[in-house]
Amino acid sequence: MTTPVWFITAASSGFGREIALQALQRGHTVVATARNADRIAHLRDAGAHTLALDPGDVVKGGKTIVDILTGTGVAEGKKLPVRIVLGTDCEETIRGKIKQTEGILEEWKDVIRSTDY
């Protein structure tokens, strides 16, 4: 059986903190985030992977996510995406991974194509 992995945002207090602690107590893997990583140091000490993560404008993000999931507002007339990329930091990360993947495809092109009929 695989160990569950929890990705918990706003883990510095309230429900996020308690869910992280409960999951850790059960032997689960926890990735805990907060705007200030110092505020989740206790979770790191308890075994969690921690990450400072500023989600940007949560009001804009919340509205955008609801628009996307309901096909209204900014998402009207668009298909539901497989991934929702919000914020320039996410966009830069995804573009970097795309560039890296293109490099791998180019380097291994002969091997990749060697299995064709």
Phi, psi and omega in degrees: 000136179276152179280130177298146177243128180250131172248109188242118175269158180056046186274005184282343181200174173060217183300319181302313179298313184292321177298317178300313180297317180297317180296317178298319180298334179269004178083013180279160175274132182235130169249111185251137179236155173201161178297324181242112184298334178298331182283352177239019178301325179297328177287321175300316179296333179274357176115000180280153167276131183240154186207129172284128185215114177261112186286001182081204182284105186292332178292312177298317180298315179299314179298316181297316180298316178296318176303314182297314184289337179256356180068030181240178176055233183297342183259001184301128179084001180251151177285149177296123182284156176292323178233143175254115180256112181238129178098147181293331178295318177293318179301315180298319179297313181296316180298323177296318179293323177298314180299317178298316180296320177298322177296317178297316179299318180293315181298323185256014184307315183294322178290316180303314184279347183291346182264359179289160175288000000 
